[in-house]
């Protein structure tokens, strides 16, 4: 099936509801196909369709796969410092992936693009995986599937700190063992588009520096290094090649002309009590002024009017005031859970679509809706905010340019008092924006139309640091020590990532659970069995979380990436980006449904039940919250031994009570999972929680059924576990990984010597598993005829018990022993190749960078000369540094990522 450049218009229309691309989007594609590089600048005002870079990327990669001679990056990272836009971009990327997966026939453009993208991938065919998507946003577990498919096309949507920390080998929210994989794949074969680059100047500086450092090596990889694009409304001469909207485009693209030039007249509303405080009489005056203007605009222009404010308490007060006046009002503010965002999108609601919901008179919001939502509001009133925020708020008004409209801005009646902030905004940024608005009001009648505000453009927020920091090569070598417990904290990354060193906007996740056990051990056990799901996590800034901590009840649970298990949150815990805190639903610290240090409300809807069972998820959780569930739990308590509950009996009781229990699909799934032959039943785990377990007749208060097949997505357990029920011989697994690693490397166009290095690394990466102690950790019965790589044991509890009984030291790593066993077999290679293969073997699971926890005497009972030289006399550390010199810090990380992806693919397939 052929695919060529002329198919782009049809592809674009297929994923964009019939809309054809604008001329500037066509020029962007042609620039990429003509040069193999994205431009340094993307010049596109608000409303010009910047999210289309996803469509351009996907089509360009498909053309490359179909035989176009120019190589283009396989991964696109979209980075912006606004969470709503990150979510919106991710939703569009998922929409494109769904269109591709659902394409029918062989001749449609979607089917041909899908076939081209599938040809890039290695492993089992999967139409649903032609395009990988990932969301990397604070407060939620990061997407990881993209790491297992380095040859495929991918779109990653991220906030600056989540993307930048991964590029710098310190990914927030990821385990340290994953840091090299993430960094390698982001530094090579990737283009990053940093939207609203004026909000992320330090990140742009660091990203461009990494692109330079990645190729500083004796033998740089023949793979495209990171390409960096910054978006802007007005190009800078000193910022490199620019592609975007030209004045001539407006004469040709009528729809674009309407969007960008339709007048948005500006009205300023001076208010003596501005900035509006969170409490007191002055807040009442401000709330009344905002509500009065919203009502006036609704009467003049119809529904829906936007009302943008700068803080959650003021937003809640305005919404309440409007409702008392009979206005149908919706309130959306703060950092919402993915579940809450989904409720605002189709098919649940049309409010946040271009068509809107005419039943809603006024939509009240904080900066949550500044960008990322394709609204077409009739008019808007907003509090004064920085210039860029005002431009984005105005961009939600008359988005298609088809109606008369107006934008009103509440401003101070006099000079802003010194030090006065409004919500998250600084006084100097507010003063600069006020001055700019006065110029706009007295000048062009176009007001805040996107094309009109290119010059003078909205003032850029003042940089909250003395200078931008340049990353040096020596610092990258320090960052590369991902296995070592270094003195530096992750917070030091702010030096290279954040524009504001005083208040960096890192996030944690807050999860609310119903009836969290009062005792800490029970609460921890519950969260271990029922870990936080992405859809239920409230993103919370660390600054705000620090204020909230003082109001948390005892028994709150900390879930930290890299920790083996959840644990109680204690006063000495310093919160880190990516942490999650689980609290009880009786904790009243919410305002308008979002966490607030001054909040007095509880969460209305607590999310701790799944719509459908998934591998790695809880299949069923029952509580004493209804009479039916109480009857079922009492029946279980009477029928089973509390110490060793019989799963067959529990399955029988589930079927007896199935018509009463909810949700019924999960009840049936749990019964089916438990009612299996003993060998297969190890896939399930039943946990019973008793009230007063030491009493003669304790009360059963909770039952949880867990699907233990989650090991397929657990990086550590996947090293010894197979989704099939039979063991995997060591040689079979090694051969499969070697073949897959070579195939991946060849598919990516690596030279023959690196293809062979990866093949050999795959062949030897698990040699250390032949150790007798390790073999004992894999079996619960007679010794196998040949050494195993993967166990047939499927019960995670058994896996851990066997490991404890094996005699292996705590923290023992089989890949450390693999290096010593492989070293003699690699003697025919030249020194450079031998050391590279050894490095890849030793780091094949993310450890050994630079050190391992054990000396030669701890690694094996009797150490030979090779083991002693490597791990007692410093040869391993020297080897790591020499490979960094030859292939670069990110080059080595990239090669490690390829080997680990091959291993992950083969393991997930059962080999």
Buried (B, 14 or more C-beta within 10 A) or exposed (E): EEBEBEBBBBBBBBBBEEEBBBBBBBBBBBBBBEEBBBBBBBBBBBBBBBBBBBBBBBBBBBBBBBEBEEBBBBBBBBBBBBBBBBBBBBBBBBBBBBBBBEBEEEEBBBBBBBBBBBBBBBBEEEBEBBBBBBBBBBBBBBBBEBBBBBBBBBBBBBBBBBBBBBBBBBBBBBBBBBBBBBBBBBBBBBBBBBBBBBBBBBBBBBBBBBBEBBBBBEBBBEBBBBBBBBBBBBBEEEBBEBBBBEEEBBEEBEBBBBBBBBBBBBBBBEBEBBBBBBEEEBBBBBBBBBBBBBBBBBEEBEBBBBBBBBBBBBBBBBBBBBBEEEBBBBBBBBBBBBBBBBEBBEEEBBBBBEEBBEEBBBBBBBBBBBBBBBBBBBBBBBBBBBBBBBBBBBBBBBBEBEEEBBBBBBBBEEEBEEEBBBBBBBBBBBBBBBEBBEEBBEEBEBBBBBBBBBEEBBBBBEEBBEEBBEBEEEBBBBBBBBBEEEEEEBBBBBBBBBBBEEEBBBBBBBBBBBBBBEEBEBBBBBBBBBBBBBBBBBBBBBBBBBBBBEEBEEBBBBBBBEEEEBBBBEEEBEBBBBBBBBBBBEBEBBBBBBBBBEBEBBBEEBBBBBEEBBBBBBBBBBBBEEEBBBBBBEBBBEEBEEEEBBBEBBBBBBBEBBEBBBBEBBBBBBBBBBBBEEEEBBBBBBBBBBEEEEEEEBBBBBBBBBBBBBBBBEBEBBBBBBBEEEBBBBBBBBBBBBBBBBBBBBBBEBEEBBBBBBBBBBBBBBBBBBBEBBBBBBBBEEEBEEBBBBBBBBBBEBBEBBBEEBEBEEEBBBBBBBBBBBBEBBEEBEEBBBBBBBBBBBBBBBBBBBBBBBEBEBBBEEBEEBBBBBBBEEBBBEBBEBBBBBBBBBBBBBBBBBBBBBBBBBBBBBB
